[in-house]
Amino acid sequence: MNARTELPTGTDLLAEIDRLRRERNAVILGHYYQKPEIQDLADFVGDSLDLSRKAAATDADVIAFCGVRFMAETAKILSPDKTVILPDMDAGCSLEDSCPPEQFAAFRAQHPDHIALTYINCSTEVKALSDIIVTSSSAEKILSQLPADQKVIFGPDRNLGGYLMRKTGRDMLLWPGVCIVHEAFSETELLKLKAQHPGAPVAAHPECPAIILDHADYVGSTSGILDYAKAMAGDTLIVATEPHIIHQMEKAVPEKTFIGAPGADGNCNCNICPYMALNTLEKLYVALRDLSPRIEIEEGLRQRAKVSLDRMLAMASGTVGLGDLGPLRAN
């Protein structure tokens, strides 16, 4: 721990975080992939976009986002008048890193007849370069609303894009990014685990490679996997996503058993997101104390990025058609 996060001996971190939460009129958001101690103190726990929307609906002055940088940026896009802090500014994302804005812009320029359907796991700059943002839960619904002859770039996650192509039969041009966490699952080790637990279904996130999804009984977003765990008839579930979601499963249905899908070494340690793990209670305390690190987005950039987010929200609601959203880049 560096000097900035050094705390007096005997500090009651939970009490101090609660005090600062009240003094700052802050709302604390915890992603499903955060450590259990952060999930348990958060005001809201969930998927990234859901958390940002819930925070926007509050009267909080400060949003403390315990997640990764693109998530905190999304919160700032939707809540420009609130102060948004991230416990550790180094909490990035391999999907975001795989898609530098300048390279994405050049790629778009090479394919002017394509629109960009972009996964929310990307930077604000890439959102601003995109036509429509999607989440893992909304992507199929939004894709189905695009004309069949419309050419589509899908990025940055080639695994989610490939899953959508296989499921819908729709051809898309895929950006070659992957999530290092979901890429780490091993088919061989998963099959061993299935053999040890015959009859146990597998729930997987669509960021997983096809060789993992082929063995899944359910494929869906993090919140979708949690809902599946609650509703499934059996008593054991194998979970192929970042294993900290299991904390919420065990709280919701403690009578069931949840097993994290293994990586190549036969355990799931390599499937803990190293970026999510950078956030700690100590860093959250300091962020609330200092209101730093703080997310700042230039207003013009924020507005351009918000266009693609607003299109997603409108199309995902089913109340607004594509024709009502204004011209897309390829039109």
CORQUIUR-V724905 format. One record per pair of residues at least 4 apart in sequence whose C-alpha atoms are under 8 Angstrom apart, sorted by the first residue. I is the first residue (numbers start at 1). J is the second residue. Records with the same first field share a line. If there is no record, write none. Layout:
I->J ; J
This chain:
1->5 ; 6
2->6
4->286
5->282 ; 283 ; 286
7->11 ; 282
11->16
12->16
13->17 ; 281 ; 282 ; 285
14->18 ; 41 ; 281
15->19
16->20 ; 285
17->21 ; 284 ; 285 ; 288
18->22
19->23
20->24 ; 25 ; 26 ; 285 ; 288 ; 289
21->25 ; 26 ; 27 ; 28 ; 288
22->26
24->61 ; 62 ; 288
25->60 ; 61 ; 62
26->60 ; 61 ; 62 ; 63 ; 64
27->42 ; 43 ; 55 ; 60 ; 62 ; 63 ; 64
28->41 ; 42 ; 43 ; 44 ; 63 ; 64 ; 65 ; 66
29->42 ; 43 ; 44 ; 45 ; 51 ; 55 ; 63 ; 64 ; 65 ; 66 ; 67
30->34 ; 38 ; 39 ; 42 ; 43 ; 44 ; 45 ; 46 ; 51 ; 65 ; 66 ; 67
31->39 ; 45 ; 46 ; 47 ; 48 ; 51 ; 66 ; 67
32->39 ; 45 ; 46 ; 47 ; 222 ; 244 ; 245 ; 248
33->67 ; 242 ; 243 ; 244 ; 245 ; 273 ; 276
34->38 ; 39 ; 66 ; 67 ; 244 ; 276 ; 277 ; 279
35->39 ; 244 ; 277
36->40 ; 244 ; 247
37->41 ; 281
38->42 ; 66 ; 280 ; 281
39->45
44->51 ; 54
45->51
46->50 ; 51 ; 223
47->51 ; 222 ; 223
48->52 ; 67 ; 71
49->53 ; 71 ; 74 ; 75 ; 135
50->54
51->55 ; 75
52->56 ; 71 ; 72 ; 74 ; 75 ; 78
53->57 ; 75 ; 78
54->58
55->60 ; 63 ; 75
56->75 ; 78 ; 79
60->82
61->81 ; 82 ; 83
62->82 ; 83 ; 84 ; 85
63->75 ; 82 ; 83 ; 84 ; 85
64->84 ; 85 ; 86 ; 87 ; 284 ; 287 ; 288
65->71 ; 72 ; 84 ; 85 ; 86 ; 87
66->86 ; 87 ; 276 ; 279 ; 284
67->71 ; 72 ; 86 ; 91 ; 276 ; 279
68->72 ; 86 ; 89 ; 91 ; 92 ; 93 ; 275 ; 276
69->73 ; 86 ; 89 ; 90 ; 91 ; 92 ; 93
70->74 ; 92 ; 93 ; 96 ; 121 ; 122 ; 123 ; 124
71->75 ; 121
72->76 ; 84 ; 85 ; 86 ; 295
73->77 ; 123 ; 124 ; 295 ; 297
74->78 ; 124
75->79 ; 84
76->80 ; 82 ; 83 ; 84 ; 295 ; 296 ; 297
77->297 ; 302 ; 303 ; 305 ; 306
78->306
83->291 ; 294 ; 295
84->294 ; 295
85->287 ; 288 ; 291 ; 292 ; 293 ; 294 ; 295
86->284 ; 287 ; 292 ; 293 ; 294 ; 295
87->279 ; 280 ; 283 ; 284 ; 286 ; 287 ; 292 ; 293
88->278 ; 279 ; 283 ; 293
89->293
90->275 ; 278
91->275 ; 276 ; 278 ; 279
92->96 ; 97 ; 275
93->97 ; 121 ; 179 ; 275
94->98 ; 177 ; 178 ; 179 ; 180
95->99 ; 121 ; 122 ; 156 ; 157 ; 177 ; 178 ; 179
96->100 ; 121 ; 122 ; 123 ; 156
97->122
98->156 ; 176 ; 177 ; 178
99->103 ; 104 ; 122 ; 126 ; 156 ; 175 ; 177
100->104 ; 126
101->105 ; 123 ; 125 ; 126 ; 129
102->106
103->107
104->108 ; 126 ; 129
105->109 ; 129
106->110
107->111
108->112 ; 114 ; 116
112->330
113->151 ; 330 ; 331
114->150 ; 151 ; 152 ; 153 ; 330
115->130 ; 131 ; 150 ; 151 ; 152 ; 153 ; 328 ; 329 ; 330
116->130 ; 131 ; 132 ; 152 ; 153 ; 154 ; 155
117->130 ; 131 ; 132 ; 133 ; 134 ; 152 ; 153 ; 154 ; 155
118->122 ; 127 ; 130 ; 131 ; 132 ; 133 ; 134 ; 153 ; 154 ; 155 ; 156
119->133 ; 134 ; 135 ; 136 ; 154 ; 155 ; 156 ; 157
120->127 ; 133 ; 134 ; 135
121->156
122->126 ; 127 ; 156
123->127
124->128 ; 301 ; 302 ; 305
125->129 ; 301 ; 305
126->130 ; 305
127->131 ; 133 ; 304 ; 305 ; 306 ; 308 ; 309
128->301 ; 302 ; 304 ; 305 ; 306 ; 307 ; 308
129->304 ; 305
130->305 ; 308
131->307 ; 308 ; 311 ; 328 ; 329
132->307 ; 308 ; 309 ; 311 ; 312
133->308 ; 309 ; 311 ; 312
134->138 ; 139 ; 142 ; 309 ; 312
135->139
136->160 ; 206 ; 220 ; 221
137->220 ; 221 ; 224
138->142 ; 312 ; 316
139->143 ; 164
140->144 ; 164 ; 168
141->145 ; 315 ; 316
142->146 ; 312 ; 315 ; 316
145->315 ; 321 ; 322
146->150 ; 322
148->170
151->172
152->171 ; 172 ; 173
153->172 ; 173 ; 174 ; 175
154->158 ; 161 ; 172 ; 173 ; 174 ; 175
155->161 ; 174 ; 175 ; 176 ; 177
156->174 ; 175 ; 176 ; 177 ; 178
157->161 ; 174 ; 175 ; 176 ; 177 ; 178 ; 179 ; 207
158->162 ; 174 ; 175 ; 176 ; 177 ; 178
159->163 ; 178 ; 206 ; 207 ; 208 ; 209 ; 210
160->164 ; 206 ; 207 ; 208
161->165 ; 172 ; 174
162->166 ; 174 ; 210
163->167 ; 206 ; 210
164->168 ; 169 ; 170
165->169 ; 170 ; 171 ; 172
166->170
178->182 ; 183 ; 207
179->183 ; 207 ; 208
180->184 ; 273
181->185 ; 241 ; 242 ; 270 ; 271 ; 272 ; 273
182->205 ; 207 ; 208 ; 209 ; 240 ; 241 ; 242 ; 271
183->207 ; 208 ; 209
184->263 ; 264 ; 270 ; 271
185->190 ; 208 ; 212 ; 240 ; 261 ; 262 ; 263 ; 264 ; 271
186->190 ; 212 ; 262 ; 263 ; 264
187->191 ; 211 ; 212
188->192 ; 264
189->193 ; 261 ; 262 ; 263 ; 264 ; 266
190->194 ; 212 ; 261 ; 262
191->195
192->196
193->197 ; 261
194->198 ; 199 ; 200 ; 238
200->234 ; 235 ; 236 ; 237 ; 238
201->216 ; 217 ; 218 ; 236 ; 237 ; 238
202->215 ; 216 ; 217 ; 218 ; 237 ; 238 ; 239 ; 240
203->216 ; 217 ; 218 ; 219 ; 220 ; 225 ; 228 ; 237 ; 238 ; 239 ; 240
204->208 ; 212 ; 213 ; 216 ; 218 ; 219 ; 220 ; 225 ; 239 ; 240 ; 241
205->213 ; 219 ; 220 ; 221 ; 222 ; 225 ; 240 ; 241
206->213 ; 219 ; 220 ; 221
208->212 ; 213 ; 240 ; 241
209->213
210->214
211->215
212->216
213->219
218->225 ; 228
219->225
220->224 ; 225
221->225
222->226 ; 241 ; 245
223->227
224->228
225->229
226->230 ; 245 ; 248 ; 249
227->231
228->232
229->237 ; 249
230->249 ; 252 ; 253
235->255 ; 256 ; 257
236->256 ; 257 ; 258 ; 259
237->256 ; 257 ; 258 ; 259
238->258 ; 259 ; 260 ; 261
239->243 ; 246 ; 258 ; 259 ; 260 ; 261
240->260 ; 261
241->245 ; 260 ; 261 ; 271
242->271 ; 272 ; 273
243->260 ; 268 ; 271 ; 272
244->248 ; 272
245->249
246->250 ; 258 ; 260
247->251
248->252
249->253 ; 254 ; 258
250->254 ; 255 ; 256 ; 257 ; 258
260->268
261->267 ; 268
262->266 ; 267 ; 268 ; 269 ; 271
263->267 ; 268 ; 269 ; 270 ; 271
268->272
272->277
273->277
274->278
275->279
279->283 ; 284
280->284
281->285
282->286
283->287
284->288
285->289
286->290 ; 291 ; 292
287->291 ; 292 ; 293
288->292
297->301 ; 302
298->302
299->303
300->304
301->305
302->306
303->307
304->308
305->309
306->310
307->311
308->312
309->313
310->314
311->315 ; 325
312->316
313->317
314->318 ; 319 ; 320 ; 321
315->319 ; 320 ; 321 ; 322
320->324 ; 325
321->325
322->326
327->331
